Amino acid sequence: MAKKQTLLPLYLGLIGIAGIALVLWLTTPYGVGVSTDSTSYLGGATSLLSGRGYSFNGSPISHYPPFYSLILAGINLLSNNLLHTARYLAALLFGVNLGLAAGLVYLTTGRNLLSTTFAVLFIASSESILELHVWAWSEPLFMALSLTGILLLCLYIVRPSLSWLIASALCLGLAIVTRYIGGAFLPAAFAIVFWGAKDQKIARRISNSLIWLGFACVPPVIVAVRNLNLAGTAADRNFVVHPLAVFPYITRLMTYMVAFIVPISLPNWVQLAIFGLLAAALIFLTVLLFKRNPVNLNWRSPGVLVTMTCLLFFVFYFLALWITISYLDASTKVDWRLVAPAFALLSVAAFPALWAISQRLKSPLLWYGFLILVAISIGMKTADTIQTMTPYRETGLGYTSAVWRHSQTIAFIKSLEADRTIYTNGADVIGFLTEVQAHYFPEKYNPFTNGINSLFPKEIEAMCTAVIQKRALLVFIHGTPLRGNLPTQKEITASCQLSVLQSFADGKVYGLK
């Protein structure tokens, strides 16, 4: 046992180094990927470094929480190259996240290195998890803070101390100001703090829970007050009812979950059948466990604690996501990027759960059968991930890719004089690659509330007039994210009746010489 504990730091260190090396290899030579969200985070970091506060194009940022940009700005003081900083931070966070997952599984599966290795490979071989770490996105930092918060929270329950309590609270508070969806973890963690200290008096449990909640709310409250003072909104979201249908939402989540385990194209009924079988097997084993051991289950054991905490976080995460889409932000789409952090938590929970059940039922065959299934999944996912990810080294990702570096439309914009306003469907990519502050076309509707823009006809008319008076240009860029709230090229040309000034393989420019 002592030998294993001595080897653990070395083992975790090797896992971290391997993860860092993999991301650095994937992001050579083009660097970390940059998307629309990335431009706001990078712009916010640039603004912080220049002393203008957390802002973008002169306006305070409230839609995106600030902690990722703060970390970028802090590290960039040492490197003085924000894209390089984002790349090395992404690589470091992949190593950290693998190390945290390994540590949690190791401590909750009887210090079993075999199960720990399988858990790490299961997560590392997932295309969605790996891809999160090759973009300049906030999800990797969010995952690191969430996993650290879970670890600290479980340490507090096992060995209660005020330092563990405060550390776990602040860690999850910082997760919220990295991604607002982290607020979903507050009720789950609060329940763990209150429920986990069953041997304490009720007054002490209530006071500790409130202390935890108070410290956890410090970071988001600071950010909310700052946003209200500077931007007039706490998080750039408004309460508007646009309910998301529950059954399609759950079905889509199940589809992503099955793809996370079995990354091949399957009919919907097969995906549902696989999910149903997995759920039925887990329910059956849980019922059997309680039937044989109704009293002796140690709820404060690390394995049970980590499993319960991760599962609670997982459930509250997707409940909060449904509430957000239905009442706060209709533009949020349920995609692989959004669900991947939660599936990482579920992956961590699966290993201690099956370990605890197999130990209680005294059934090693159950445990080894689980590891065999995990090994099959790893093999399938590794092949799929290699096929998808390795081409990134040749092409790059997003706005740092070879396609955008050699864009004719971008080169034309760089050659323009600064006396004309640019209206476009790709203001983010133009701003990132040319440092020209472009403006999006007028919105047909608000993407966050789905509310119709009643001023749209007047705004289109004003834009067209500016082009006719040679004060503006219209630039359509191919390959930018599809924004349904913006008018199409056909709609604008029908309204403005403008001639093509320049035509390129990747875009068109309308205006007058």
N, C-alpha and C positions, 0 to 999 in steps of 0.2 A: 504493500500500500504506500509506504514512504517513497519507494522508488517511482511509483506512478505519479505521485504528487510532485516529485522533483522533475520528472520529465514533462509534466503538463505545460509549464510556461514555454519550454522549448517547442513542444508540439503545437501549441497555439501560435507561437511566433512563426513557425514554418508555414502554417496554414495562412496566416496573414500575409507573409512575404509572397507566397504563391499567388494569392488573390491580387495583390498589388501588381506583381509582374504580369499577370494575365491581362489586366485592364490596360496597363502601359503598352503591352504588345499590340493589343487591339486598336489602340488610339495612335499608333505610329503608322504613317508620318503626319496624318492630317490633324490630329489632336482630338479633343473632346467634341462631341456633337453639340450643335446650337440650334434651338428651335425658338418659336415665338415666346414661350415662357422664359427661356434662357436669356433672351435679349433684355427682358425686364429685370431679371436677377443680376445680370452682368452690368446693366445700366445703373441699377441701384447701388451696386458695389463701387462702380466708377464715381458716382455722385458722392458717396460716403468718403471716398479717398480724396476727392477734391474739396471737401468741406461744405458741400451743399445739402447735406442730409440725405435721407433715404428718398430719393426722387428720380424721375425719369423724364427727360425732355422738359425739365423745368417744373413738373407737377409732382406733388408728393404721392408716393406709392402707398395705397391702402389695400388694393386687391390681393397683392402677394405679401405674405408675412415676411419679416425682415431678417430672420436669424441666418438663413443660408447666405444672403448677401453680406451680412456682418462678418461671418466666418471667412468668406472670400476676401473681403476687404482687409481683414486682419492678417491673413496669411500673405496677401499680396504685398504687404509692406516689406516682406523679405525677398520677394521674387521680382516685383515690378512688371509682371506680365500676367494679366488677368486670365487669359485663356490657358496659359500654362498652369496657373494656380488652380483653375477649375479642373484641369485634367489630373493633376497630382492629388487633389482633394478627392476626386471620384475614385481614383485607384486606392488611396489610403482607406476610404470608407468601405470599399469592397472587402479589403483585408480585415478591417475592424468588424464588419458585419458577419463575415464568416467566422472570425474568432469568437465573437459574442455568441453566435448560434452554437458553435462547438463547445464553448464553456458551459452553456446552459444544458445542453444534452449530456455532456460528460458528468456534470454534477447530479443529474436526475436519472441516470441509467446505471447506477452502481459503479461509476467511474470506469465505464466500459469503452475502451478506445475503438473497438470495432464499430459499435453503434455510433460513436461520435464521428468517425470517418465517413460512415454511410450518410449521416445527416448532412455533413459538410458537402459531400459530393452531390447529394440530392438537391441542395439549394444552389450550389455553384453551377450545376449542369442545366439549370432552368434558364431558358433563353430570356424570359421576361425579367428575371432578377439580374442577370448579367447585363442586359441591355440598359437597364436603369442606370448602371454605373459607368456607361460610356457617353452619357450626355451631361450637359451642365444643368442638372435638375436638382430639386431639393429632396426628392424621395430617398436617396441613400443616407443623407443626414437624418432625415425623419426616422428611417429604419434603425439607425445606430442609436438614436436617443430613445426610441421606443423599447428596443431590446435591453438597453442599459437600465431604463426605468423599471422594466419587468424584473431584471436581476436584482436591483436594489430593493424593490418592493418585496420580493420573496426573502431576501436577506433580513429585512426588517421583521417579517412575520416569524421567521425561524429564530432569529436572535434580536428581539426588540431593543432598539436604541433610538434616541432622538436624531442622531446623525444619519442613520439609514433612512429614517422617516423623511427628513428634510431633503436629503439628497435625491431620493426617488421622486418626491414631489416636484422639485426644481427641474429634474430631468424631463419629466413628462410635461411640465409647463413650457420648457424650451421646445419640446416636440410640437406643441400647439402653435408656437410662433415660428415654426419651420413650415408646417402645413396646418391650416386651420382645422382640417378634419381630425387632427389629434385631439380636439375637444371631446370627441367621442369616448376617449379613454378615461375622462374624469369620473363619470359615474361607475365605470367598471373598477377602476383602481380604488375609489372611495369605498365600494362594497368590499373589496379585498381587505383593506385596512381595518374596516369595522368587523367583518366576519372572521378574519384571521386571528384576532386576539380574543378568542372565546373564553380564555382562562382569566381575563381581566374583568374588573367590575364595569358595569354598563356605563357609568359616568366617565371612567377613564377611556373606554373605547370611543365614546362620543367625542371627548375632548381631543384625543389623538387623531380621529378622523377629520375633525374640523381644522386642526393644526395642519394636517396634510393638505387638505383642500385649500387652505389659506395660502400656503407656500406655492402650491401648484398654479394658483390663479394669478400670482404676482406677474410673471412675464406677459400673459395675454392681456391682463388689465392695463399694464404699462403701454402695450402696443395699441390697445383700443382707445385709451385716453389720447395718445399721440395722434392717432388717425382722426379722431373726432375734432381735435383742435386744428389740425392742418388740412384735413380733407373733408370734414363734415360728415364722415361716416366711419363706423367702427371697423368694417371689413369690406366695404364696397359691395354689400349685398342688401337687397330689400325684400321684405316679406310680401310675396305675391303667390297666390295659389295656382300652381300648374302641376297637379298630382301626376306622379309616375305610376303607371299600372304595375301592380305588385307581382302578378304572375310572370309577365315577360321579364321583369327585373330579376326575380329569383332564378328563372330559367337561364338567363344570360350569365348570372353568377355561377351557376352549376356548370355551364358550358366552359367557362374560363377555368374553373376548378379542375374539371376532367382533363382539359388541355394542359394544365400545369403538371398533371401526373402522367398523362399519355398524350404526347405531342404529335398526334396524327389526326388527319381528317376523319371524322366519324359522323354517321347520321345522328340526328338529334335524339332519336329513340334509343340509340346505343349509348350516347352520353348520359342520358337520364337513367338508363338501366345500370350503368357503371356506378353513377352517384348513388342510386338507390341501394345497390348491393353493398357499397362501402358504408353507407349510413346504417343499413340494417345490421351489418356485421358488428359495427361499433356499439349499437344499441343492445344487441344480443349479449355481447361480451360484458357490457356494463351491468346489465340486469343480472347476469350470471355471477358477476363479481359481488354485487350487493346481496345476492341471495345466499352466497356461501360465506361472506364476511360482512354481515350487517352492522357490526359494532366496531370491529378491530381496525378499520381503515383509519390511518393517521392523516388527518386533513392538513397537518402542518409539515408533512414530509416534503422535501424539495420537489419530488416528481409530481405529486398531486398539486402542489401550489403552482408550479410553472404551467402545468396542463390547464388548470382552472383559470389562471390569469390570462394566458394566451387565448383560450376559448372565449372568455368574456370580452376581451379586447376585440377579437374577431367579430363577434356578434354585434357589439355596440358600434363598431366601425361601419358595418354595412347598414345598420339601422340609421345611423347618422348620415350616411351617404344618400340613402333614400329620402330622408327629410330634407337634406340640402338641395337635391335636385327638384323635389316637389314643391318647396316653399321659399328657397333662397336664391338658387342659381340654376336656371333652366339650361344654361350653356354647358354645364358639366355633363360629360359623356362617360358612360360606363365602358371603359376600355381596359386593356391589359396593364397599362401604366398605373391606373388608379387602383386596381385590385391586387397587383403583385405584392406590395408591402404586407397586406393582410394575409396573403397566402404564405408568405415567409413565416409569419407568426404561427399559422396553422401547422406548417411543417415542423417547427420547433416543438409544438405541443404534441404532435403525433408520436414522437419517439418515447418521451417519458410516459405517455398514456399507455402505449402498448407494453412497455417494460413493466409498469406497475401492475397492469392486468395479468400479464404472463407470470409475474412473480407471485401474485396473490392466488392465482389459479394453479400454481405450481405446474405450469405447462411450458417448458422450454421450446417445444415444437411450435407453439403459437408465435413466440418471439423470432425464431429462426425462419419461420414461414413469412413473417412480416419483412424481415431483412431480405429474403429472396425476392419478394415482390418489389421492394425498394431498389434492389440491384437491377432488376429488369427495367424498371422505370428510368434509372440512371443511364443505362445503356441506350435506351431509346432517346432520351432527352439529350444526351451528349452528342449523338450523331446528328440530331436535328439542329442543335445549337452550333455545332461546328459548321454545318452547311450554311446556316443563316448568318453567323457572325463574322467568319473569316473574310468574306468579301469586303467588309468594312475597311480593312487595311488598304484595299486597292482604290476604294471610291470615297471614303470618308463619310461623315454623317451630317445631315442638315445643312446649315448655312456655312459650315467650314469644309464642306465636301468639294471635290474637284469640279463638279458641275457648276457650283456657284462661284468658285474662284475664277472660272473661265467664262462667266456669263457675259454675253454681248450687251444685254440690256443694262446690267450693272455698270459695265465699262462706259456705256453712253451717258448714264446719269453722272458718273464721276467727271465726265468731260464738260458738263453743263456749267454755265455761269450760275451764281447763287441768287439771281434776281427773279426767278420764277418759282412759284409754289408747285409742288408735285402732289397730285392726288393719285392714289394707287390702291391696289388690293394687297400690296406687300410692303406696307410702311415699315414693318419690323425688319425684314431682310435688307431693305434699302438703308435704313438707319444703321444697322449693324455693319454692313459691308462698305458703305460710303461715308458714314457720319453726316449724311444729309437728313434733316428732319422732314420726312414726308408725312402726308396726311392720308388717312383712309378715305375711301369714297363715303358719301353719306349713308347712314344705316337705314335699311328699310324697317327694321324693328330692333328693339333692345334684346340682345341675346341672353341677358340674365333674367329678364322678366317675360320675354316674348311679347311685350307691349309694342303696338304699332307706332312708328315715328310719324306723327302728324305733320311734321315740318319737312318730310322727305322731298316732296315736289319742289318746294322753295329752295332747299339746299342744293338739289340737282341743278336747278336753274341758275343759282348763283355760281356754282362751280363751272357750268358751261359758259357763262358770261365771262368769267375770269380767263378761260382758255381763249375765247374769241378776242379778248382784249390783250392777248399775249402776256397775261400776268401769271398763267398757270399752264401746266401740262398734265395730261392723263397718261398714266403708265400702267399697262396690264402686264403682269409677270406670270408666266406659266410655272407650275411646280410649287406654288405657295399653298399653304393649307386652305382647304375649301371653307369659305366663310359664307354661310347661307344668308346672313343678315345684310351682306353687301350686294349691290346690284351687279348683274352679270355684264360682261362686255357687250353683249347684244342689247341689253336694256339701256345701257348708257349711250351707246352709239346711236340708238334709235331716238333718244331724247335730245342729245346734243348735236347730232348730224355733223360730226367733225371728220376731217380727212386724216389719213394716217401720215404722221410726220416721219416716223422711222419704223421699220419692221425687222425683227430679229427672229432667230430660231426659238428663242425662249421668251419673247415678249413683243409688245407693240406699244408705240408712243403716239398719242394723238395730240395735235396742237398746230400752231401756226409758226412759221419761221420768223 
